[in-house]
């Protein structure tokens, strides 16, 4: 399982590279950050540091996204199917590190 999670990070970066320059909203993403869409039904856009992609808790969310969407995300960006409140809680805990 650890090997699978490690292989997910390069794929996430590949998806994001394909999206660069496509929409104006992605121009608003500072260098070293990534835009993600979070929510189960209605999606909310967050911009998080790419360093979060290496954290085990964030990788677990990416694994859920892979199971649900594969590498074809409906928003055109990285979509994470979890509750917004849970995502905010996770990012607050990651800011401490």
Secondary structure as UniProt FT lines:
FT   HELIX           2..19
FT   TURN            20..22
FT   HELIX           24..27
FT   TURN            31..32
FT   STRAND          33..38
FT   STRAND          44..49
FT   HELIX           50..54
FT   HELIX           56..69
FT   TURN            70..71
FT   TURN            74..75
FT   STRAND          78..80
FT   HELIX           84..96
//
